């Protein structure tokens, strides 16, 4: 690894950034009124509410962690060895439940009709 990393050489390589449409919060608020009990039953309400949080891009941080990422090993390679995120890390960062069974539509007792809010 080169210790003299020029982050400016990666300019504009991270142009795509997931930004929800402007009307997302309005749509979510309207649909949540009808579907929140179902979302809570399926344990996906917290994950969906995370989509309302702003997601600012720190370009320098992304360039730096990209420098240490290994595509071959799917982990970060540091001087002391490889490192990767665990489910416990995801829980600590997001507060999401990782212990409940997988929320699938097959477990639903009643399938919602096609007349969902638009």
N, C-alpha and C positions, 0 to 999 in steps of 0.2 A: 504494500500500500504506500502511496505517496503521502508524505506528511504535509506537503505544501499544497493543499487543496484550494483551487480557485473556484469559489462558488459562483462567481459571475459568469464563468464559462457555461453554466447551466441555465442561463437566462431564458425565460419563457418556455422551459421544458415542462413546467407544471401549469400550463394554461388552463386545462380543464379542472374545474373545481365544482363539487356537488352543491349547487345552490338551488333550494326549492323555488318553485314558481311564486310570484308575488301573492297570488291568491290562496296559497297553501294553508295559511293559518285560518283564514275565513272558512275554507272548505273543511278543514279538520274540525273546527269548532262546531260546524253545522252537522257533520256526520257523527261526531262523537256523542251528540245528544241522543241519537238513536242506537248507536252500537257500543257505547261504553260498557254496559253490563256484559255483552258478549266478549268484548276485548278483555275484560277483567277475568271472565271465566276461562278464557284461553291463555291467560297470563301473558298477553302481548300489549296491554295498555301502557305499561311503562316504556316499552321499546318504541311504541308509536309516539308517545308524548316527547321522547327525546328528539324526534324530528322537528320539533318546534324551536329547539335551541339554536341560536346562531352558530355557524361553524366558520370561524375566521381562519384564513390560510396564513400560516407563518412560513413563508417561502424559504427562509434561511434554515429553519429547523427541518423542513422536509428535504432540502438538499443535503443537509448534514446526515440525517438518518439514512437517506438513500445511499450515501457513500459507504455506509457500513453494512448494508443489506446484501445478503448472498442469495441470489436466485437459485443456485444449485442446492443449497441446504435449507432454504426458507427460514432463515434466522439472521440475526445480526451477528457479525463477527467483530469482536473487540480484542484488544491485546491480551486479555485474561482468558478468552475463550468465547464460544458461541452463547447467544442469549436469545430467548424468544418469549413472547407473551404467553401466559397461562390463563386458564379460565378464571382463576382467582384474581389475576390482574384485571381482566375484563369486568369482573364483579366490583372490584374496588374503584375502577374508573367510572363505570356507568351506573352502578347500583342495580343492575338487572339480576333477576333470579336465574341461577344456573342449575338449581337442584330439582326443579319441577319437571315432570315428564314433558316430552316434546309436544307442543300445541299443534295438533293436526286437525284437519277438517273431519277426518275419519272418527275422531272421538266425540264429535258434536252429537248431542241427542236430537237436535232439530236443525235441519239445514235451512238457512234464511232464504226467503223467496228472491226472485229477480227484481223485485220492486225496491231497490235500494236508492238512497238519496243521491242525486247527481251533483 
